[in-house]
Amino acid sequence: MGSTELQPVVGGLIGGLFPPQLLDLDPRGDDQRMPPGSRSGGARPKSGQKPLLSGRDFILPELVSRTDNGDLSVSVGTATDGAHLGQVFRLAEHGEHALPMFSDLSYAEQQLERRRYLDYLKRKPKQESARAAKQEELEVWQRGGPEAEANFNSWWLRKQQRRQAAFSRKANRLANCRVSGRRMDCSDHPDEHCFYAEFRCQCRYCRQCGAQIFGELFGKYVGLWPTVVGLLPGPGHRSAVVIAKLDFTATNMGRMPRPQDIREFNQDVHECLKRVLCKLGIKSNQYGFLWCDEFGGWNSKMKSYNTNLHAHGVYVGPYLPQRVLAEIWAEIRAKRDGAKIVWISKQKIDAPPHDFLECQHRRFIRALGHALKYTGKHVSRSDGERLADLETAFHTVRRVHTMGLFYRAMLVCESPCAQCGSRCELVNGHHGEHQCRFCGHASRCPLCPGRLMFPRDSGYAPIADLKKEGRRELGEVQRQLKRERIFHGPRGPDEPVEYRKEAA
């Protein structure tokens, strides 16, 4: 079914489930939506605008479909290059693979799935009818018998179907990346200041989003620096804490690992460091460890892509001997692939400053970059099929893991916003004044002090159609204005930055 055929069906389904007034208007008043301290001065939505999105605004156009003969097809113009198009097709093909059989699982995996089913039955839904039905199913499972096995097999089959359907949805998101967008207007000048925001799929191996995802990930974990400062000694004391690069490797099996293989690898990394710290008498509040899973790149000798799973990490804590790490890692991996290589070294920096904290800060940022920089190295060097295989390998698997004080560390600033008093949403340890998302520049029109609002028709639409309406891409306008302000010339320290006022 094509995109033009799906739109009336999906629209009719949502229209039947929700009343129009619920989808078109936010049932809360303007005063309830405003952050504390900004209700009186904030701009209210004008006629034809709305401050919040509705359910139908998140429906993406169906760009990946099947032709009459059953072949996969992608709408013309949905890919910027051949690699992007190949990645979309490869992901869509993964969604068409045959479902796995429960009998093919090992005994341990079967028992694990049964425990997961029991945990699922113990969860209590909010609706009374659903809660009663699940309680009845739980009682059937506890009694056992053919009916209990039939219910379990039905649950496991639905679970596998959802996993397969996730590849199709991910392929459609990838096809819509920077091809679809939504309208955004200025609250003060809705007719002159008209923009559109590009849709970003946020797939980890998207060629369009890879650099942005790496930047956001790196900026997020820079918030670990206040935690690192708590591990460092005070002035006048000798440091017993090292900031080091810690890498683990697995044996190359000559094939792309499955998600289950990557999960087992991460469990072994966790177990290895746990044993080493226990042997050395290091407590969980004396260290922090972050690591990221990765594969190798192109092998020029083999003329193929590497499939060697490994992890790059940053360790902050007491000294760890290389020999102890290697012995325990070899012992853990002996029953899996026989891997033995673990590499740890103190992070070095060029021209270290005299200030101790500044020196350690640069060292930590350098080590953090070593651990996370590989998240964006493949998007510009690999073809579409390789990117799709990487996306499949990490499907439902976390890439970044933490231990010790880095686990559940506070990464967001807890100070109040300087303007409205609500919680600051910038990274922990940032410089400058505290700002929440509502008071930041991202929510304001780049051409005037007005705020950005969504028009009534703010669902996703092709960017080509949005450009025909005379709209400009919001990010490009913001970048252009910043460049103009930089090259405009110097200004006085007390001279305010004026907003540009121009007609569309």
PASETOR-189704 format. One line per field, with one value per residue (C-alpha): residue number from 1; residue in three letters; x, y, z. Coordinates in nm, 3 decimals. Example, Ala and Ser with C-alpha at 12.3 -4.5 7.8 and 13.67 -1.06 7.14 Angstrom:
seq: c(1	2) .
type: c(ALA	SER) .
c1: c(1.230	1.367) .
c2: c(-0.450	-0.106) .
c3: c(0.780	0.714) .
# end
This chain:
seq: c(1	2	3	4	5	6	7	8	9	10	11	12	13	14	15	16	17	18	19	20	21	22	23	24	25	26	27	28	29	30	31	32	33	34	35	36	37	38	39	40	41	42	43	44	45	46	47	48	49	50	51	52	53	54	55	56	57	58	59	60	61	62	63	64	65	66	67	68	69	70	71	72	73	74	75	76	77	78	79	80	81	82	83	84	85	86	87	88	89	90	91	92	93	94	95	96	97	98	99	100	101	102	103	104	105	106	107	108	109	110	111	112	113	114	115	116	117	118	119	120	121	122	123	124	125	126	127	128	129	130	131	132	133	134	135	136	137	138	139	140	141	142	143	144	145	146	147	148	149	150	151	152	153	154	155	156	157	158	159	160	161	162	163	164	165	166	167	168	169	170	171	172	173	174	175	176	177	178	179	180	181	182	183	184	185	186	187	188	189	190	191	192	193	194	195	196	197	198	199	200	201	202	203	204	205	206	207	208	209	210	211	212	213	214	215	216	217	218	219	220	221	222	223	224	225	226	227	228	229	230	231	232	233	234	235	236	237	238	239	240	241	242	243	244	245	246	247	248	249	250	251	252	253	254	255	256	257	258	259	260	261	262	263	264	265	266	267	268	269	270	271	272	273	274	275	276	277	278	279	280	281	282	283	284	285	286	287	288	289	290	291	292	293	294	295	296	297	298	299	300	301	302	303	304	305	306	307	308	309	310	311	312	313	314	315	316	317	318	319	320	321	322	323	324	325	326	327	328	329	330	331	332	333	334	335	336	337	338	339	340	341	342	343	344	345	346	347	348	349	350	351	352	353	354	355	356	357	358	359	360	361	362	363	364	365	366	367	368	369	370	371	372	373	374	375	376	377	378	379	380	381	382	383	384	385	386	387	388	389	390	391	392	393	394	395	396	397	398	399	400	401	402	403	404	405	406	407	408	409	410	411	412	413	414	415	416	417	418	419	420	421	422	423	424	425	426	427	428	429	430	431	432	433	434	435	436	437	438	439	440	441	442	443	444	445	446	447	448	449	450	451	452	453	454	455	456	457	458	459	460	461	462	463	464	465	466	467	468	469	470	471	472	473	474	475	476	477	478	479	480	481	482	483	484	485	486	487	488	489	490	491	492	493	494	495	496	497	498	499	500	501	502	503	504) .
type: c(MET	GLY	SER	THR	GLU	LEU	GLN	PRO	VAL	VAL	GLY	GLY	LEU	ILE	GLY	GLY	LEU	PHE	PRO	PRO	GLN	LEU	LEU	ASP	LEU	ASP	PRO	ARG	GLY	ASP	ASP	GLN	ARG	MET	PRO	PRO	GLY	SER	ARG	SER	GLY	GLY	ALA	ARG	PRO	LYS	SER	GLY	GLN	LYS	PRO	LEU	LEU	SER	GLY	ARG	ASP	PHE	ILE	LEU	PRO	GLU	LEU	VAL	SER	ARG	THR	ASP	ASN	GLY	ASP	LEU	SER	VAL	SER	VAL	GLY	THR	ALA	THR	ASP	GLY	ALA	HIS	LEU	GLY	GLN	VAL	PHE	ARG	LEU	ALA	GLU	HIS	GLY	GLU	HIS	ALA	LEU	PRO	MET	PHE	SER	ASP	LEU	SER	TYR	ALA	GLU	GLN	GLN	LEU	GLU	ARG	ARG	ARG	TYR	LEU	ASP	TYR	LEU	LYS	ARG	LYS	PRO	LYS	GLN	GLU	SER	ALA	ARG	ALA	ALA	LYS	GLN	GLU	GLU	LEU	GLU	VAL	TRP	GLN	ARG	GLY	GLY	PRO	GLU	ALA	GLU	ALA	ASN	PHE	ASN	SER	TRP	TRP	LEU	ARG	LYS	GLN	GLN	ARG	ARG	GLN	ALA	ALA	PHE	SER	ARG	LYS	ALA	ASN	ARG	LEU	ALA	ASN	CYS	ARG	VAL	SER	GLY	ARG	ARG	MET	ASP	CYS	SER	ASP	HIS	PRO	ASP	GLU	HIS	CYS	PHE	TYR	ALA	GLU	PHE	ARG	CYS	GLN	CYS	ARG	TYR	CYS	ARG	GLN	CYS	GLY	ALA	GLN	ILE	PHE	GLY	GLU	LEU	PHE	GLY	LYS	TYR	VAL	GLY	LEU	TRP	PRO	THR	VAL	VAL	GLY	LEU	LEU	PRO	GLY	PRO	GLY	HIS	ARG	SER	ALA	VAL	VAL	ILE	ALA	LYS	LEU	ASP	PHE	THR	ALA	THR	ASN	MET	GLY	ARG	MET	PRO	ARG	PRO	GLN	ASP	ILE	ARG	GLU	PHE	ASN	GLN	ASP	VAL	HIS	GLU	CYS	LEU	LYS	ARG	VAL	LEU	CYS	LYS	LEU	GLY	ILE	LYS	SER	ASN	GLN	TYR	GLY	PHE	LEU	TRP	CYS	ASP	GLU	PHE	GLY	GLY	TRP	ASN	SER	LYS	MET	LYS	SER	TYR	ASN	THR	ASN	LEU	HIS	ALA	HIS	GLY	VAL	TYR	VAL	GLY	PRO	TYR	LEU	PRO	GLN	ARG	VAL	LEU	ALA	GLU	ILE	TRP	ALA	GLU	ILE	ARG	ALA	LYS	ARG	ASP	GLY	ALA	LYS	ILE	VAL	TRP	ILE	SER	LYS	GLN	LYS	ILE	ASP	ALA	PRO	PRO	HIS	ASP	PHE	LEU	GLU	CYS	GLN	HIS	ARG	ARG	PHE	ILE	ARG	ALA	LEU	GLY	HIS	ALA	LEU	LYS	TYR	THR	GLY	LYS	HIS	VAL	SER	ARG	SER	ASP	GLY	GLU	ARG	LEU	ALA	ASP	LEU	GLU	THR	ALA	PHE	HIS	THR	VAL	ARG	ARG	VAL	HIS	THR	MET	GLY	LEU	PHE	TYR	ARG	ALA	MET	LEU	VAL	CYS	GLU	SER	PRO	CYS	ALA	GLN	CYS	GLY	SER	ARG	CYS	GLU	LEU	VAL	ASN	GLY	HIS	HIS	GLY	GLU	HIS	GLN	CYS	ARG	PHE	CYS	GLY	HIS	ALA	SER	ARG	CYS	PRO	LEU	CYS	PRO	GLY	ARG	LEU	MET	PHE	PRO	ARG	ASP	SER	GLY	TYR	ALA	PRO	ILE	ALA	ASP	LEU	LYS	LYS	GLU	GLY	ARG	ARG	GLU	LEU	GLY	GLU	VAL	GLN	ARG	GLN	LEU	LYS	ARG	GLU	ARG	ILE	PHE	HIS	GLY	PRO	ARG	GLY	PRO	ASP	GLU	PRO	VAL	GLU	TYR	ARG	LYS	GLU	ALA	ALA) .
c1: c(0.000	0.147	0.173	-0.125	-0.340	-0.223	-0.292	-0.676	-0.673	-0.446	-0.625	-0.963	-0.839	-0.703	-1.013	-1.228	-1.019	-0.984	-1.231	-1.128	-1.110	-0.856	-0.623	-0.651	-0.625	-0.434	-0.695	-0.479	-0.479	-0.186	-0.101	-0.057	0.178	0.410	0.708	0.699	0.779	0.708	0.329	0.282	0.550	0.525	0.368	0.029	-0.059	-0.245	-0.519	-0.407	-0.125	-0.087	0.184	0.180	0.175	-0.105	-0.096	-0.149	0.147	0.389	0.271	0.548	0.479	0.511	0.802	0.901	0.637	0.591	0.494	0.222	0.470	0.591	0.924	1.039	1.023	1.124	0.960	1.171	1.384	1.388	1.762	2.042	2.286	2.321	2.461	2.161	1.921	2.106	2.089	1.711	1.660	1.891	1.706	1.370	1.490	1.586	1.223	1.118	1.333	1.163	1.078	1.298	1.156	1.135	1.261	1.586	1.681	1.909	1.769	1.908	1.755	1.418	1.417	1.510	1.216	0.983	1.103	1.048	0.694	0.629	0.761	0.530	0.229	0.317	0.301	-0.032	-0.196	-0.379	-0.712	-0.927	-1.033	-0.674	-0.561	-0.826	-0.737	-0.367	-0.438	-0.640	-0.357	-0.111	-0.323	-0.335	0.045	0.095	-0.130	0.052	-0.085	-0.152	-0.341	-0.049	0.195	-0.035	-0.054	0.324	0.385	0.139	0.319	0.661	0.538	0.396	0.729	0.922	0.676	0.726	1.103	1.075	0.834	1.084	1.322	1.050	0.969	1.338	1.379	1.088	1.237	1.569	1.397	1.223	1.543	1.593	1.328	1.024	0.976	0.719	0.608	0.710	0.601	0.696	0.433	0.481	0.519	0.352	0.312	0.670	0.885	0.791	1.026	1.034	1.227	1.380	1.288	1.587	1.561	1.820	1.939	2.287	2.438	2.249	2.477	2.266	2.242	2.569	2.769	2.482	2.432	2.804	2.796	2.494	2.642	2.975	2.806	2.591	2.881	3.092	2.854	3.055	3.330	3.184	3.183	3.548	3.636	3.496	3.747	4.049	4.253	4.243	4.519	4.849	4.781	4.942	4.698	4.634	4.375	4.455	4.256	4.323	4.206	4.081	3.998	3.865	3.873	3.691	3.811	3.710	3.469	3.460	3.093	2.888	2.800	2.435	2.277	2.295	2.671	2.719	2.512	2.725	3.041	2.920	2.830	3.182	3.338	3.127	3.221	3.592	3.621	3.409	3.646	3.957	3.826	3.721	4.066	4.238	3.998	3.859	3.504	3.233	3.253	3.624	3.614	3.414	3.422	3.250	3.287	3.144	3.116	3.263	3.365	3.669	3.659	3.769	4.040	4.250	4.425	4.109	3.912	3.621	3.489	3.618	3.386	3.609	3.397	3.581	3.516	3.688	3.657	3.767	3.858	3.898	4.014	4.305	4.575	4.482	4.765	4.763	4.856	4.555	4.316	4.450	4.440	4.079	3.964	4.120	3.957	3.611	3.633	3.790	3.449	3.332	3.598	3.929	3.998	4.292	4.379	4.308	4.487	4.511	4.727	4.725	4.575	4.840	4.786	4.999	5.145	4.976	4.888	5.029	4.686	4.606	4.230	4.267	4.522	4.295	3.999	4.183	4.295	3.939	3.798	4.069	3.995	3.620	3.678	3.877	3.582	3.306	3.465	3.414	3.036	3.062	3.354	3.152	2.884	3.119	3.340	3.106	2.858	2.486	2.491	2.764	2.575	2.258	2.448	2.587	2.239	2.110	2.392	2.319	1.941	1.792	2.148	2.299	2.633	2.747	2.771	2.882	2.999	3.087	3.020	2.951	2.644	2.334	2.549	2.381	2.450	2.210	2.259	2.041	2.055	1.744	1.700	1.817	1.501	1.203	1.335	1.263	1.532	1.828	1.845	2.206	2.484	2.622	2.925	2.847	2.972	2.751	2.408	2.156	1.881	1.586	1.462	1.174	1.392	1.676	1.737	1.627	1.261	1.277	1.249	1.597	1.476	1.294	1.230	0.910	0.870	0.837	0.491	0.333	0.061	-0.259	-0.123	0.206	0.226	0.520	0.523	0.777	1.042	0.992	0.632	0.742	0.993	0.721	0.534	0.830	0.955	1.322	1.502	1.523	1.872	2.018	1.870	2.017	2.360	2.353	2.268	2.550	2.797	2.679	2.715	3.067	3.185	2.991	3.274	3.356	3.109	3.141	3.125	2.796	2.640	2.340	2.299	2.005	1.767	1.750	1.418	1.349	1.053	1.026) .
c2: c(0.000	0.335	0.650	0.812	0.511	0.490	0.850	0.833	0.498	0.616	0.949	0.781	0.541	0.821	1.030	0.745	0.687	1.050	1.336	1.630	1.875	1.651	1.639	1.999	2.182	2.132	2.078	2.264	2.638	2.857	2.929	2.557	2.510	2.795	2.729	2.885	3.253	3.310	3.298	3.671	3.758	3.464	3.492	3.327	3.135	3.342	3.233	2.943	2.840	2.582	2.540	2.158	1.882	1.630	1.258	1.285	1.525	1.237	1.014	0.983	0.943	0.581	0.606	0.238	0.008	-0.289	-0.288	-0.505	-0.787	-0.784	-0.603	-0.338	0.019	0.359	0.676	0.873	1.141	0.995	0.922	1.172	0.917	0.551	0.454	0.602	0.425	0.094	0.126	0.178	-0.130	-0.343	-0.253	-0.317	-0.660	-0.747	-0.689	-0.958	-1.238	-1.549	-1.538	-1.752	-2.069	-2.107	-2.465	-2.335	-2.156	-2.318	-2.445	-2.146	-1.901	-2.079	-2.054	-1.687	-1.620	-1.797	-1.574	-1.269	-1.387	-1.420	-1.067	-0.946	-1.106	-0.949	-0.597	-0.434	-0.229	0.093	-0.016	-0.237	-0.469	-0.528	-0.580	-0.847	-1.026	-1.032	-1.158	-1.443	-1.525	-1.523	-1.774	-1.998	-1.981	-2.068	-2.374	-2.488	-2.711	-2.684	-2.356	-2.192	-2.310	-2.181	-1.838	-1.829	-1.926	-1.659	-1.394	-1.499	-1.492	-1.140	-1.033	-1.161	-0.998	-0.662	-0.699	-0.775	-0.485	-0.254	-0.293	-0.181	0.122	0.205	0.181	0.422	0.664	0.645	0.715	1.022	1.163	1.521	1.451	1.530	1.820	2.010	2.372	2.624	2.989	3.289	3.384	3.758	3.752	3.431	3.558	3.684	3.452	3.106	2.810	2.433	2.186	1.881	1.536	1.352	0.973	0.950	0.611	0.555	0.474	0.725	0.924	1.234	1.206	1.033	1.349	1.506	1.192	1.183	1.550	1.501	1.187	1.353	1.662	1.444	1.256	1.568	1.612	1.341	1.593	1.704	1.334	1.305	1.611	1.431	1.149	1.379	1.476	1.820	2.081	1.974	1.599	1.352	1.199	0.824	0.842	0.782	0.882	0.603	0.444	0.088	-0.131	-0.488	-0.709	-1.021	-1.281	-1.213	-1.491	-1.393	-1.284	-0.998	-1.069	-1.097	-0.864	-1.150	-1.182	-0.812	-0.837	-1.128	-0.932	-0.638	-0.870	-1.013	-0.665	-0.581	-0.909	-0.868	-0.522	-0.627	-0.916	-0.701	-0.432	-0.691	-0.851	-0.513	-0.399	-0.102	-0.003	0.115	0.473	0.498	0.470	0.538	0.350	0.418	0.207	0.196	-0.105	-0.084	-0.276	-0.230	-0.051	-0.151	-0.417	-0.334	-0.673	-0.882	-0.640	-0.653	-0.487	-0.605	-0.788	-0.768	-0.665	-0.456	-0.185	0.149	0.293	0.566	0.465	0.705	0.556	0.379	0.212	-0.121	-0.363	-0.479	-0.834	-0.876	-0.742	-0.976	-1.284	-1.235	-1.139	-1.454	-1.663	-1.518	-1.545	-1.893	-2.061	-1.824	-1.726	-1.743	-1.368	-1.251	-0.895	-0.606	-0.276	-0.001	0.313	0.651	0.918	1.159	1.520	1.768	2.068	2.001	2.322	2.398	2.406	2.058	2.065	2.206	1.939	1.659	1.811	1.801	1.448	1.333	1.502	1.338	0.994	1.045	1.132	0.810	0.610	0.782	0.906	0.569	0.618	0.848	0.707	0.461	0.698	0.873	0.576	0.278	0.188	0.144	-0.232	-0.206	0.068	-0.141	-0.443	-0.231	-0.099	-0.457	-0.579	-0.309	-0.340	-0.326	-0.308	-0.017	0.103	0.310	0.151	0.283	0.142	0.278	0.645	0.695	0.470	0.689	0.995	1.334	1.456	1.753	2.073	2.094	2.472	2.685	2.875	3.235	3.368	3.159	2.963	2.619	2.353	2.422	2.170	2.227	1.973	1.940	2.162	2.398	2.757	3.064	3.136	2.863	2.817	2.585	2.470	2.717	3.022	2.918	3.053	2.728	2.805	3.161	3.294	3.362	3.688	3.849	3.798	3.603	3.236	2.953	2.796	2.517	2.606	2.407	2.196	2.093	1.728	1.592	1.691	1.663	1.933	2.010	2.114	2.322	2.511	2.588	2.766	3.001	2.846	2.826	2.558	2.672	2.538	2.698	3.038	3.014	2.919	3.197	3.461	3.341	3.366	3.718	3.830	3.688	3.857	4.178	4.318	4.382	4.543	4.697	4.479	4.639	4.668	4.431	4.202	4.328	4.091	4.107	4.230	4.140	4.034	3.690) .
c3: c(0.000	-0.101	0.106	-0.064	0.020	0.381	0.474	0.460	0.641	0.923	0.944	0.966	1.234	1.453	1.391	1.514	1.828	1.941	1.924	1.703	1.992	2.168	1.867	1.753	2.085	2.403	2.678	2.931	2.949	2.851	3.213	3.283	2.991	3.079	3.307	3.653	3.653	3.282	3.261	3.255	2.999	2.761	2.418	2.381	2.066	1.813	1.580	1.363	1.597	1.871	2.135	2.149	1.889	1.861	1.789	1.415	1.383	1.447	1.161	0.904	0.532	0.423	0.180	0.197	0.049	-0.184	-0.548	-0.701	-0.767	-0.404	-0.452	-0.207	-0.334	-0.199	-0.324	-0.571	-0.412	-0.061	-0.062	-0.105	-0.247	-0.336	0.003	0.184	-0.050	-0.012	0.366	0.351	0.134	0.350	0.670	0.506	0.393	0.751	0.845	0.595	0.738	0.875	1.243	1.472	1.625	2.001	1.972	1.816	2.139	2.391	2.719	2.910	2.661	2.679	3.057	3.034	2.802	3.044	3.329	3.111	3.039	3.412	3.470	3.193	3.363	3.698	3.556	3.636	3.358	3.441	3.293	3.511	3.227	3.111	3.470	3.527	3.201	3.287	3.637	3.490	3.249	3.539	3.730	3.422	3.391	3.757	3.723	3.409	3.137	2.761	2.790	2.973	2.706	2.431	2.597	2.636	2.272	2.158	2.369	2.238	1.877	1.919	2.068	1.766	1.526	1.698	1.665	1.294	1.239	1.411	1.114	0.872	1.087	1.118	0.739	0.691	0.944	0.762	0.430	0.577	0.728	0.600	0.335	0.549	0.787	0.990	0.974	1.240	1.255	1.464	1.720	1.655	1.275	1.151	0.795	0.751	0.964	0.834	0.875	0.868	1.084	0.919	1.046	1.191	1.215	1.498	1.371	1.508	1.167	0.954	0.723	0.788	1.169	1.262	1.332	1.526	1.737	1.822	1.922	2.146	2.300	2.368	2.511	2.736	2.896	2.939	3.232	3.411	3.484	3.824	3.922	3.815	4.024	4.328	4.271	4.241	4.551	4.706	4.676	4.831	4.808	4.572	4.328	4.353	4.075	3.709	3.401	3.154	2.832	2.890	2.589	2.565	2.256	2.138	1.890	1.530	1.433	1.065	1.078	1.214	1.578	1.673	1.931	2.181	2.122	2.195	2.512	2.633	2.551	2.760	3.047	3.035	3.040	3.345	3.515	3.438	3.587	3.884	3.962	3.919	4.153	4.410	4.397	4.444	4.718	4.522	4.616	4.377	4.507	4.427	4.048	3.733	3.403	3.070	2.756	2.407	2.173	1.824	1.513	1.292	0.958	0.609	0.585	0.280	0.283	0.306	0.085	0.328	0.641	0.978	1.215	1.523	1.820	2.080	2.338	2.399	2.747	2.986	3.341	3.634	3.962	4.136	3.929	3.764	3.670	3.310	3.412	3.643	3.380	3.111	3.335	3.444	3.094	2.947	3.220	3.148	2.769	2.767	2.732	2.456	2.201	2.389	2.374	2.586	2.485	2.724	2.686	2.948	2.944	3.109	2.887	2.759	2.653	2.462	2.648	2.985	3.174	3.519	3.684	3.816	3.757	3.407	3.325	3.449	3.268	2.936	3.010	3.080	2.768	2.558	2.705	2.664	2.301	2.261	2.394	2.196	1.874	1.708	1.723	1.422	1.224	1.011	0.881	0.640	0.543	0.492	0.221	0.276	0.329	0.591	0.777	0.773	0.908	1.191	1.268	1.276	1.501	1.759	1.730	2.085	2.227	2.417	2.284	2.584	2.929	3.269	3.602	3.944	4.006	3.635	3.662	3.691	3.751	3.738	3.383	3.382	3.579	3.891	3.931	3.864	3.540	3.567	3.399	3.512	3.810	3.669	3.647	3.417	3.132	3.026	3.080	3.431	3.488	3.198	3.174	3.152	3.297	3.368	3.110	3.068	2.731	2.731	2.797	2.565	2.217	2.053	2.124	1.986	1.635	1.491	1.330	1.624	1.998	1.926	2.011	1.762	1.742	1.541	1.289	1.278	0.993	1.156	1.052	0.856	0.490	0.205	0.226	-0.142	-0.065	0.234	0.020	-0.233	0.048	0.085	0.408	0.503	0.700	1.062	1.130	0.817	0.908	1.258	1.124	0.864	1.125	1.351	1.063	0.983	1.344	1.360	1.040	1.102	1.310	1.677	1.915	2.257	2.568	2.679	2.336	2.305	2.006	1.804	1.633	1.256	1.130	0.776	0.569	0.420) .
# end
